Amino acid sequence: MDVTYLIDGLNDAQREAVTAPIGSTLVLAGAGSGKTRVLVHRIAWLIQVEGLSPWGILAVTFTNKAAREMRQRIEELLGQPIGGMWVGTFHGLAHRLLRAHWQEAKLPQGFQILDSDDQHRLVKRIIREMNLDDAKWPPRQAQWFINHNKDEGLRSGHLDHGNNPYQRQMIAIYREYEAACERSGVIDFAELLLRAHELWRDQPEVLQHYQARFNAVLVDEFQDTNNIQYAWLRSLAGQQERLFVVGDDDQSIYGWRGARVENIQEFQTHYPNAKMIRLEQNYRSTSNILNAANAVIANNPTRLGKHLWTDDGAGEPIRLYGAFNEIDEARFVVNRIQEAVESGAKRTDMAILYRTTAQSRLFEESLIQFGIPYKVYGGLRFFERAEIKDALAYLRLVGKRHDDPSFERVVNQPPRGIGPKTVESIRAHARDFGCSLWQATQDLLRGGKMTPRASSALRGFLQLIEETAGQVADMALAEQISQVIDAAKLRQHVEKSRDGKGADRLENLDELVNASRQFSYESAEEEGSELDAFLAHTALEAGEHQAEEYEDCVQLMTLHSAKGLEFDTVFIGGVEEGLFPHSMSADDPEKLEEERRLCYVGMTRAMQRLYLSYAESRRIRGSETYPLPSRFLREIPAEVLEEIRARPHVSRPYAPASHQAAHASAETGFQLGQHVSHPKFGEGVVLNAEGQGSSARLQVNFESVGVKWLVVAYANLTPA
């Protein structure tokens, strides 16, 4: 039989991987090196050349979409169906196994799977039944604790509280949760893998059956496996050399959700006879982009090591832009996108990547200003995020007590012991008497119709809103918003998140305060209070501008969300110390390595053009900071980098005064040091200037409100 078609078109390393003898094999597949093609051709080779039945092959992917695509491509390559072959995700294959062996796994025949929301509701009910305060013991936190320990292969009985009260209580919640699931005959997603592993551990005859059946086990994205997944694979492999794993330790970026890069790094320790094959030829990016990425990732000391290369040319240099501030950075990126679109580029071929979700806001606003459609990939736009909507609901309620949607959203957010039955009683009274929920609550409290616990919680909520309204009445907009967030304890609430996103949510709240500061000096004069105008602005931002599903639009996403994707042009913003690498990782060697891998992943998303940018000043938590450019930038070879600094219209704070004044006068009509007057902020002195035309801005130190940046076109400034 002629099987050359199975290896035609493969490079030498790909061919070596596809035709490797059956045995333990580690394919170290660099970004854009064709790993999916290798997996597909490997399976076809096993069937056509090694004589394995599809029934005897198991292939593990990380998404259902990848599993479907793999099966389809194998069938297209072979020209025949591959019925009987197990192709799926870890969870999907574990579910299939447990359905077949429900009795041995000690499950009811018709066991059901809890999704994340169902699991959260069950945990919440258990906490309530244990008479615990869910404000002190948040259900999300307990849910994370349970899932994290299951991913580590640990049940409640395996855990030791070590005289730690917090650990003791969490273990107790975990134990009650296990009992509740047992009674109801349900399991959660983490339980699928744990129970499947325990099935093989406790039922050796079942394990032996599958070890005899599967002669080849192939694993994609092996660097993303966690403890229980790898334990499951090792149990199945047994003493036989049958694992063929494909992955890239340089792209292991999910440590925060349990992935262990050590699994791929230690594979050859566990399987000393394993063959390692490196896929280093890249079919995605230009040589300049690859050389930069190689140089950055080379600084990680624990990596297995490989060097990406391409037959394509050097391509364009990597552009590095040093922005004056975060607003200038967003304006630069969107200007470049607009220029590319006007030259015929497709918007969908361009992506803006960032380390934290809070960074998306300014990019979104600039895209909206330019009328450029965009889509936030794998996440919500800034003003649609839950913590932002919570803060805005509090602000609306502080301003207008009879805002029913806002009342409903935050009456028990963060949790304060006001349950669904209490809220339904309030709704019923409001319907019966045609009044607002706020008024209904007051009526019910006066009538003594609520339980003592509910009455106490509701009085506390009403008092919180009233007192906060009095506190913020005479504050500037940003201070109002910050005070409301603090009074509602939203920062403490999001900090308790144990799903790996607490830091992002906290930064989003800080960015909301930043947004209000910029709104006060960037918007034209509005009718009504400044808070009313800002809330209207956020509602409009949230309600429009997201591109339609199939519209040609710019892609916005976090660096974590970008893995597996590719774009002609990539912009990575905020490449600064404290932001990227993140301040929470910079002093931890292991976390810093993951940050560097994240940088490597972001850079290798770019096919033709890569832009990196940083801001010389950035407002964080209401204060102006002056971050250093990221260490990752210093690791890029100078010969592949083109620094874009030609901005003569931006006056520099350290330039001679006469030089500054000349630029300020030329571009804004005002001079540095000039006394000016603003209709709202009063008198002040011009400190700095940047931009030109309609985007020209002045930095003014006002006697009444301090330093503000103002867009000259809208500021209505006059000489004092």
Secondary structure as GFF3:
##gff-version 3
##sequence-region A 1 720
A	DSSP	three_ten_helix	4	6	.	.	.	ID=ss1
A	DSSP	alpha_helix	12	18	.	.	.	ID=ss2
A	DSSP	beta_strand	25	29	.	.	.	ID=ss3
A	DSSP	alpha_helix	35	48	.	.	.	ID=ss4
A	DSSP	three_ten_helix	54	56	.	.	.	ID=ss5
A	DSSP	beta_strand	57	61	.	.	.	ID=ss6
A	DSSP	alpha_helix	64	78	.	.	.	ID=ss7
A	DSSP	beta_strand	86	89	.	.	.	ID=ss8
A	DSSP	alpha_helix	90	100	.	.	.	ID=ss9
A	DSSP	beta_strand	112	114	.	.	.	ID=ss10
A	DSSP	alpha_helix	116	129	.	.	.	ID=ss11
A	DSSP	alpha_helix	139	151	.	.	.	ID=ss12
A	DSSP	three_ten_helix	156	158	.	.	.	ID=ss13
A	DSSP	alpha_helix	165	184	.	.	.	ID=ss14
A	DSSP	beta_strand	186	188	.	.	.	ID=ss15
A	DSSP	alpha_helix	189	202	.	.	.	ID=ss16
A	DSSP	alpha_helix	204	213	.	.	.	ID=ss17
A	DSSP	beta_strand	216	219	.	.	.	ID=ss18
A	DSSP	three_ten_helix	222	224	.	.	.	ID=ss19
A	DSSP	alpha_helix	227	237	.	.	.	ID=ss20
A	DSSP	beta_strand	243	247	.	.	.	ID=ss21
A	DSSP	three_ten_helix	249	251	.	.	.	ID=ss22
A	DSSP	three_ten_helix	255	257	.	.	.	ID=ss23
A	DSSP	alpha_helix	262	265	.	.	.	ID=ss24
A	DSSP	alpha_helix	267	270	.	.	.	ID=ss25
A	DSSP	beta_strand	275	279	.	.	.	ID=ss26
A	DSSP	alpha_helix	287	297	.	.	.	ID=ss27
A	DSSP	beta_strand	318	325	.	.	.	ID=ss28
A	DSSP	alpha_helix	326	342	.	.	.	ID=ss29
A	DSSP	three_ten_helix	347	349	.	.	.	ID=ss30
A	DSSP	beta_strand	350	354	.	.	.	ID=ss31
A	DSSP	three_ten_helix	357	359	.	.	.	ID=ss32
A	DSSP	alpha_helix	360	370	.	.	.	ID=ss33
A	DSSP	beta_strand	374	376	.	.	.	ID=ss34
A	DSSP	three_ten_helix	382	384	.	.	.	ID=ss35
A	DSSP	alpha_helix	386	399	.	.	.	ID=ss36
A	DSSP	alpha_helix	404	410	.	.	.	ID=ss37
A	DSSP	alpha_helix	420	433	.	.	.	ID=ss38
A	DSSP	alpha_helix	437	446	.	.	.	ID=ss39
A	DSSP	alpha_helix	452	472	.	.	.	ID=ss40
A	DSSP	alpha_helix	477	487	.	.	.	ID=ss41
A	DSSP	alpha_helix	490	495	.	.	.	ID=ss42
A	DSSP	alpha_helix	502	522	.	.	.	ID=ss43
A	DSSP	alpha_helix	530	543	.	.	.	ID=ss44
A	DSSP	beta_strand	554	558	.	.	.	ID=ss45
A	DSSP	beta_strand	567	572	.	.	.	ID=ss46
A	DSSP	alpha_helix	589	603	.	.	.	ID=ss47
A	DSSP	beta_strand	606	620	.	.	.	ID=ss48
A	DSSP	beta_strand	623	625	.	.	.	ID=ss49
A	DSSP	alpha_helix	631	634	.	.	.	ID=ss50
A	DSSP	three_ten_helix	638	640	.	.	.	ID=ss51
A	DSSP	beta_strand	641	644	.	.	.	ID=ss52
A	DSSP	alpha_helix	657	668	.	.	.	ID=ss53
A	DSSP	beta_strand	675	678	.	.	.	ID=ss54
A	DSSP	beta_strand	682	690	.	.	.	ID=ss55
A	DSSP	three_ten_helix	693	695	.	.	.	ID=ss56
A	DSSP	beta_strand	697	702	.	.	.	ID=ss57
A	DSSP	beta_strand	706	711	.	.	.	ID=ss58
A	DSSP	alpha_helix	712	715	.	.	.	ID=ss59
A	DSSP	beta_strand	718	719	.	.	.	ID=ss60
###
